[in-house]
Amino acid sequence: MATHAEPMSDFEFDLPPELWEQIFAHLNGQSLLSARMVCQRWRAIADRKRSLWTKMRHRFQYGLQLDEQFARDRWTPATSIRLNGSKILLVESSWWVPLGERLTDINLMCCKVTLVTLLGMLRRTPNLERLSLYMVLVDCEEEPVGDFQLLKMREFHVRADSTFGVFGEVFPRLSSLILELGCIEQERSCRLIQLVQGTLKRLRFRATKYLALHMSLMNRLQLQHLNVIGSYEVAALYLCHVQPSIEELLMPKVDAPNSMLCLIGTKLPRLRQLETGLAKVETILTPSFLATMPQLRKLSLTASLNKQQINFTTYKCTHLNELYLNCLQPVENSLQAFLSGSQKLQKLELFNCALDSWSNVLTMLADLPSLRHLKLGYLRLPDIVTPVPPNLRTNLEHLELFGRSSMTSAMIVQLCSLSPQLKVLHLCKPPSVDDSTLQTLRSLLPLLTRLVHCKKPSGFVDCSN
């Protein structure tokens, strides 16, 4: 239970409500909840101003039972609530009505509720935009008909024992759908997708052959974002064939061969984002699929084989903004050649990659004038700090280095000395970074506003000034 602050004098409270509203506007949601508990007047001020109570997120205690005994004074007016491990028995009562009418976001985790009761909750939430059912046990003997609609509802995330087509009737304008369901729920999932096909733009689901086939018959379905759960590469390829409107394709568990990615590139002319695994190749991988994807802005590649060699030399992605590489070993200078054709690159992340030369890495970074964010982890590098050309500089503002990589403290100092515009530096378990090194880094970075040194997995030391 929250404890009340000591009573304050009338003089201390003698400020107009408009001034308190301006003060409260600078607080985050949790601080605002604490301020609201100080006195009845502050509570009234926070509750009446929409811009204030939209910051507040109410989290009910674990294992709560919601029934006719639930007290109204146990909730705060908020636009977002989370119930965890709750048993929901009754909501058609006075306590839910004023709470539900303000809600835009509901998150239920590991709760128990009947479908009739759940629909009763939703009926009282006319402003709802997002609903998440995570491992919620929904009991239903017979699926009811949806006799109301939530026209503002846009995002639905369900990972539960059951999903129901009635949600498609209640959410007729759904644009984003996440279905983390097993294969036994395919028919219900298909019905839900079919009911919202006219407005659905973003879909994350387990792309089975059954669903892919039935989705090919939905002539109003025009997906822009597809996130494939699992490794169903045949279904994923088929969906790309029947959904040429896709602009963002995420299939991280699919180990796609180069030939498959070439087909995807030809079928999706507007593809702007690709996240995929790469099938094992015993020789050097040549990513010719990049030539079929000229509009790429974001690219994420993970090799199924650690230390997979790859040759980027002959390819360019002129519109690329973000690049993520994992478990890859670019052949000599090929990554530098590839990035020389990506002058709009702003974010680069390299994990478990083997690079041939530290000096080449520094030169590559300096040749990317738009690069602001760099993240390096578990790199394999020659243990040599080599001289770099004079006047070499990067435009990095955010740098994260973590993991037991081959980077030495001397390499870290050298990189930071070439990056005087750094504002944020995260060092998570890097080798040989002691207090002396930290002091050197501070002196090299006049614009640094945040320096975090993670010494142990369980915590970090914030070294910000």
N, C-alpha and C positions, 0 to 999 in steps of 0.2 A: 504494500500500500504506500502511496506517495505521502510524504510528510509535509505539512503546511509550514510555510515560513513564519517567523515571528511577526506579530501584528505591527503594521507601520502606522505612523501618525497620519492625520488627515492632510497635513502639509505635504508629506511625501507623495500622497496620492492626488494632490490637487493640480492635475494637469487635464486639459481638455481631451476628450476621446480621440479627436483627430490627430493629436500629437502622439498619443499612445499607439495609434494605428501605424504611424510613420516609424516609430521605434520598433514595433513588432514586425514590421515588414523586413527588417534586417536579420531576423532570426530564421534559422532553419526549422524544419518540421518538429524535431525532437525538442529543441529549445523552446519553441512556441507552446508545445504541450506542457512543458514544465512551468512556463510563465502563466499559462491558463489556470494552473492549480493554485496560484498564489492567493487570489481573492475572487469574489463573485463579480466584481466590476471588470477585472481583466478578462475573466471568462466571457462575460457578455460582449466585450469589445472584440475579442478574437472570434467569437461565434457568429457575429453579425456581418463581418466583412468577408466576402467571398474570396478575395485574393489572399486572405490569411488562412481560412479553414481549408482551402484547397491544398495547402502545404502539409496538412496533418494527415498522418497515416495511423489508423488504429489497429493495434495487434491485440487480439483477445488472448488471455492466458491459455496455455495448453490444456486440453482435456475438458474444456468448458461444455456444459450442457445447456442448450438454448431451448427453453420451454416457457410455459406460462409464468414460472417463478423468476424468470430473468428480469433483473431490475433495470429500469431505464437509466438510472444515474451511473451505470457502469460503462457507458460509452461516451465518447466525445464526438461532436459533429465533425465529420471528415469526409473526404471524397474517396478514400481508399481504406479497405479493411482486409485483415488476414485472420482466418480461423485455422488453427492447427490442432488436429486430434479431437475436434469437437463432435458432439452428437447433436444434430439439429433436429428438434422434434416439432417446434412450433414457431412460426414467424408471422402468422396472421393475427397479430396483436399490436397494441399501441406502441410498444418499444421499437419495433422494426420499421414502422411506417415513416417516422421523421428521419431515421437513420438512412433508410433505403433511398429516399427521394433525392438525397444529395450525392449518392455514390456514383462514381465513374469507373471504379476498379474494385473487383472482388477476387480474392485469392483464397481458395479452400485447399488445405493440405491434410491428407489422411483423415478426412472427416467421414461420418456416416449420416446419410440422409436419404429419404425416399424421393423419387422423381417428382411426385406430387408436391411435396414440401419445397423442393428446390425450385420448381416452377412458381410456387407461391412467393418465394423470396424474390425471384426475378420480376414478377408482376409488379412489385412495389419499387422497382428501380428504373424509372423512366429515363434517367440520364446515363445509364450504364454504357461504357465504351469498351471495357476489357473484362473478361472472365477467365479465370484459370482454375481448372479442376485437376489437382495433382494427387493421384492415388486416392481418389474419393470413391467410397463404396456407395453406389447409387442403387437403391433397391427399387425394383419396378416389376409388378406382376403383369400389368398390361399398359402399354405405352399410350398416354393420353394424346389428345389432339391439341395443338397449340392454338389457343383462342385469343392471343394477344401478341403484339409485336414490339420489339425494342429497336426503334429506327436509328438510334445513335450507336448501337453496338457494332464495333469494327473488328475486335481481336478476340479470338477464342482459342484457348490452349487446354487440351484435355489429355491427361495421362491417367486413365482410370480403368476400372474393370468393365465399364460399359459407356458407350456413347449412344445417342439416340437421334433419330431423324427429326424429332420434334424441335430440336435446337435450330435446325434449318428453317422451320416455320416461324420460330420466335425471333431469329436473327436474320431477317431477309436481306440486310445490306452488309453482311459480313465481308470484309476485305482481306483479313489475315487469319489463317487457320493452322494450328499445330496439332497434329494427331499422333501422339506417341502411344500407339496401340498395337496389340498382337494381331496375328493373322486371323484369329477367330472373329474379329470385329470388322472384317472387310465389307460385308454387306451394309452394315449400319454406316460405316465410314463413307461408302459409295453414295448412299442416299443423302447424307449430309452434304457432301461435295456437290451432288447434283442439284440440291435445293438452292444453293448459294452460288452456282456457277456464273450467274450474270454479273456479280459484283466481286467475286474472289480474285485477288491479285497475288497474294502471297500464300504459299502452301509448304508446310514441312510435314512429311509423313513417310511411312514405310511403303515404298513404291513397289508393290507386288505386281505380278503379271495380271492378276485379276483386276486390280484397280486401274492399271495402265490401260487395259483393254476397254473397260467401261468408260474411262475418262475420254478416250478417243471418240466416243459417241456423243459427248456433250458439246454441242455446236456453239454454245454461248460462253464457254470457258476460254478465257484469255489470260493465262498466267504471266506475270512479270518476274516473279521470284519463286524458284523451286529449290527446296532443301530436302535431299533424299536421305532418309534414315536407313542404315544398313548397307549391304553390299550387293544390291540387286541391279547389276549393271545393265542387263537386258531391258528391264522395265524402265530404267532411267534413260537409256538410249531411245526407246520407243516413245517416251513422253516428249523428248526433245524433237522427235520427228513430227508429232501431232500438235505440238505447242510452239510454233515458231516465234511467238510473242515474248518468250522468255528472255529476260535481260540479265538475270542473276541466277547462276546455277551453282549450288553447293552440294557436293557429294563426297565428303571427306573419307568415308569408309569404302568407297569404290576404288579399286586399283585398276585404273583405266589404261589400256594400251594406247599407244600413239594413234593407231588407226581409228579407234573409237572416238578419240578426241577430235581427230580431223573431220569425222562425220558430224559430230556435234557442232563444230565451227561452221560447217556449210549449212546446217539446218537452222542455226540460230544467228541470223545476220546482225541482230542488235545486241549480242552478248557483251556485257560490260564487266561482269564479275564471274570468275571461275575459281572454285575451290575443289580440288580433287586429289586423290592418291594416284600414284603412277605405278603401272605394272612393272614387275621385275624384268630387267634387260641385262643379259650377261655381258654384253659389250657396252660401248658408250651410247647413251640415249641421245637421239637427235630429236628435239621437240618441234617437229615440223608443223604440228597442230597450231602453233602460234601464228603461222602465216595465214590461217583461216579465221583468225579472231582479231581483226584490225581495230575494233572498238574497245578492247579491254582497258578498264580502269583499275581493277583489282585482280591480282593473280596470287593464288596460294597453291603450292605444289609440295606434296609429301611423298617421298619414295618409300615403297614397301621394302626395298633392300637398303640396309644401311650402307653408306658410302657409295651410293649409286652414282656413277660418273655420268655427266651430262655436258653437252656442248651447245652453248647458246650462241655461238659466234655469228652465224648468218641471219639471225632473226632480230626483229625490232618490235617494240610496242610503244608507239609514239605518244599514246594517250595515257600510259600507265601512271597511276597515282600511288598505288600501294603494291608492294611485293613481299611475299612470305615464302621462304624456302626452308625445307626440313629434310634432313638426312640425305643431302645431295653433295656431290663433289664436282663442282664445275671444273672442266679441264682448263689448262693454263690460259689466263687472260680472257676466257670466253664470257664470264659474268661481267667483267669490265666493258667488253665490247658490246654486250647486250644492253647494259644500262646507259651506254653512251647515246643510244637511240631512244632513251626514256627521260628526256630532260624535264618532264613535268613531275617526276617522282618526288613524293613528299614523305613517304614512310617506307622503311626497309627493315625487315626482320629476318634474321638468319639463325637457325637452330640446328645443332648437330651437323654442321657443314664443315667440310675440309677445304681450306683455302691454301693456295700455294705460296703466298708471300704477303707479309704484313705491310710492306711498303706499297704493294699493289692495292691493298685494301684502302690505305689512306689516300692514295692517288685517285682511286675510284670514287671515294666519298667527296673529295674536293672537286671532282668533275661533275657533281650533281648540285647545281646552284639552288634547286627547289627543295632539296632534302632537308627536312626539319626534325624528323623522328627516326631514331635508330635503336634497334633492339638486337643484341647479340647474346647467344647462349650456347654453352657447350661446344665452342668452336675448336677445331683442330688446326693449329698453325705451327710453322717452324719456330722454334724457341730462339728467335734472333730479332733484335731490334735494329733495323737497318736505317741508314740516313734517308731522309726524304728531301725532295727539292726545296729550296728556300721559298719563302712567301706562300707556302701551301696553306690554304685555309678551307674550313668547311662552314656551312651555315646552319649547323645543327643547333636546335634549341632544347631537345629532349633526348636523353641518352640513358639506356638501360643495359647493364651488363650483369649477367648472372650465370651461376653454375660453375662447375669445375672444368673450365675450358683451358686451352693452352695459353691464354692471355696472361702476361706477366704484369706486375704493377708498373713496370717501365713502359709497357705498351699502353696501359691505361692513361698514364701521365702524358705520353706522347700524343695520344688521340685528343685528350682534353686541351692540350696546349695549342692544337690546331683548330679548336672549336671555342673561341672566346665568347660566342653568343649563347652558350649553353645557359638555360634557366633552370632545368630540372635534371638531376643526375641520380640514378638509382644503381647502387652496387649491392647485388644480392649474392653473398657467399663467393665473391671473387678471390682468387689466390693472392696472398702477400699484400693485402691492403691494410696497413696499420695506421695509427694516428698520425705519424709523420707524413704518410702518403696523402691522407685526408687534408692535412694542413697545406700541402703543396697544391692539391686540387683547388682548394678555396682561393689561394693566391692567384691561380691561373684563370679563374672564372669570375670576373667582376660583376656579371649580371646574374649569377646564380641565386635563385630564390629558394630552392629546395634540394637538399642533399640527404639521401637516405642510404645508410649502410646496414645491410642485413647481415648480422654476424651469425645468427642461428636460424634454423627453419621456423622456430617458434616465435620469433619476434624480430624487431629491427631497432636500430638506433637512429633517431631523426637528428641529423646534424645541421639542420637549417639554421640560418642566422636569425 
